Amino acid sequence: MYLGDLLRPKGVPMSPAGTNAMQFAGRTGGSLYWGTMYGAVLALNERTGEFSSLTLPKEWTPEKTLRLPELTHELPGRKDSFFKTMVGAKILAVIGRSVMLTPPDEMWPFSVDLDTMELERLYDLDNIWGGCSLP
């Protein structure tokens, strides 16, 4: 069974995007969160290992919106094809108020400082992650 099936409302067909129907959203308050295209959020309590789901209110809006095709335009090695899919980017890690991202079908890591909206192309991930391998 596909994990997204647990959050898909009854009668709603499976997404043609397959595994892209659920994306890692972040970590806060001792839980990991994934958002789904169906409007549900899957939460994993890191302490207990228990999953729960919730639905965001209809007035919920993102704190910030990033227009990756425009923001990444000046970064070295960028290709127009990087941001042509329904899924804008994969989140690799969150460190403080910086988010490390890569296009959905490429390994071209860059970071965004959410306070200043400054972007930086990342080359040496081993130094950033202290020698950890990529997820």
C-alpha positions as CSV (number, residue, x, y, z in Angstrom):
1,M,0.0,0.0,0.0
2,Y,1.2,3.5,-0.9
3,L,1.6,5.6,2.2
4,G,-0.3,8.5,0.5
5,D,-3.4,6.1,0.4
6,L,-3.7,6.6,4.1
7,L,-4.3,10.3,3.7
8,R,-6.3,10.4,0.4
9,P,-10.0,11.0,1.0
10,K,-12.3,8.2,0.0
11,G,-13.4,8.4,-3.7
12,V,-10.4,10.6,-4.7
13,P,-8.3,8.8,-7.4
14,M,-4.6,8.2,-6.9
15,S,-2.5,11.1,-8.1
16,P,-0.8,10.7,-11.4
17,A,2.3,12.2,-9.8
18,G,2.7,8.9,-7.8
19,T,5.2,9.4,-5.0
20,N,5.3,13.2,-5.6
21,A,1.8,13.3,-4.1
22,M,3.5,13.7,-0.7
23,Q,6.4,16.0,0.1
24,F,8.5,16.4,3.3
25,A,7.4,19.8,4.7
26,G,9.7,20.1,7.8
27,R,10.4,19.4,11.4
28,T,9.2,21.3,14.5
29,G,8.1,20.6,18.0
30,G,9.5,17.0,18.0
31,S,7.6,15.9,14.9
32,L,8.3,15.5,11.2
33,Y,5.7,16.7,8.8
34,W,4.7,15.7,5.2
35,G,2.2,17.6,3.1
36,T,0.0,15.9,0.6
37,M,-1.7,17.2,-2.5
38,Y,-5.0,16.2,-0.9
39,G,-4.8,18.9,1.7
40,A,-3.9,16.5,4.6
41,V,-0.7,16.6,6.6
42,L,1.0,13.5,7.9
43,A,2.9,14.0,11.2
44,L,5.4,11.6,12.8
45,N,6.1,12.1,16.5
46,E,9.8,11.5,16.8
47,R,9.6,10.5,20.5
48,T,6.8,7.9,20.2
49,G,7.2,6.9,16.6
50,E,3.4,7.4,16.1
51,F,1.8,8.8,12.9
52,S,-1.1,11.1,12.9
53,S,-2.9,13.1,10.2
54,L,-4.6,16.5,10.2
55,T,-6.2,18.8,7.7
56,L,-5.1,22.4,7.3
57,P,-7.8,25.0,7.7
58,K,-9.1,26.5,4.4
59,E,-7.7,30.0,5.5
60,W,-4.2,28.5,5.9
61,T,-1.6,30.2,3.7
62,P,2.2,29.8,3.4
63,E,4.4,32.2,5.3
64,K,6.6,32.8,2.2
65,T,6.5,31.8,-1.4
66,L,9.6,31.2,-3.4
67,R,9.6,31.6,-7.2
68,L,12.5,29.2,-7.9
69,P,12.7,29.7,-11.7
70,E,13.3,33.4,-11.2
71,L,15.3,33.3,-7.9
72,T,17.8,30.7,-9.2
73,H,18.3,32.4,-12.6
74,E,21.8,33.8,-11.8
75,L,23.1,30.7,-10.0
76,P,26.0,28.8,-11.7
77,G,25.0,25.6,-13.5
78,R,21.2,26.4,-13.5
79,K,19.2,24.9,-16.4
80,D,15.7,25.9,-17.5
81,S,14.6,22.3,-17.2
82,F,15.3,22.2,-13.4
83,F,11.9,23.7,-12.5
84,K,9.5,22.6,-15.2
85,T,7.7,20.0,-13.2
86,M,4.7,20.2,-10.8
87,V,7.0,19.8,-7.8
88,G,9.3,22.8,-7.6
89,A,12.1,21.4,-5.5
90,K,13.0,18.7,-3.0
91,I,14.0,19.8,0.5
92,L,17.3,18.3,1.5
93,A,17.7,19.9,4.9
94,V,16.7,22.8,7.1
95,I,19.4,24.5,9.1
96,G,18.1,27.4,11.2
97,R,16.3,29.7,8.8
98,S,18.1,28.3,5.7
99,V,16.6,25.6,3.5
100,M,18.8,23.4,1.3
101,L,17.0,22.4,-1.9
102,T,17.6,20.6,-5.2
103,P,15.4,20.3,-8.3
104,P,13.2,17.2,-8.3
105,D,15.1,15.2,-10.9
106,E,18.6,16.5,-10.4
107,M,21.3,16.8,-7.7
108,W,22.0,20.6,-8.0
109,P,21.9,21.7,-4.4
110,F,21.4,25.3,-3.3
111,S,20.3,27.1,-0.2
112,V,17.8,29.9,0.5
113,D,18.0,32.1,3.6
114,L,14.3,32.6,4.5
115,D,15.0,35.9,6.3
116,T,17.0,37.6,3.5
117,M,15.8,35.5,0.5
118,E,19.5,35.2,-0.6
119,L,20.4,32.1,-2.6
120,E,23.7,30.3,-2.7
121,R,24.8,27.4,-4.9
122,L,26.2,24.6,-2.7
123,Y,29.2,22.6,-3.8
124,D,30.6,20.9,-0.7
125,L,27.7,19.2,1.1
126,D,30.1,17.1,3.2
127,N,31.3,20.2,5.0
128,I,27.8,21.5,5.5
129,W,26.5,18.2,6.9
130,G,29.6,17.2,8.8
131,G,30.5,14.3,6.5
132,C,27.0,12.8,6.4
133,S,25.9,11.3,3.1
134,L,23.0,12.7,1.1
135,P,19.5,11.5,2.0
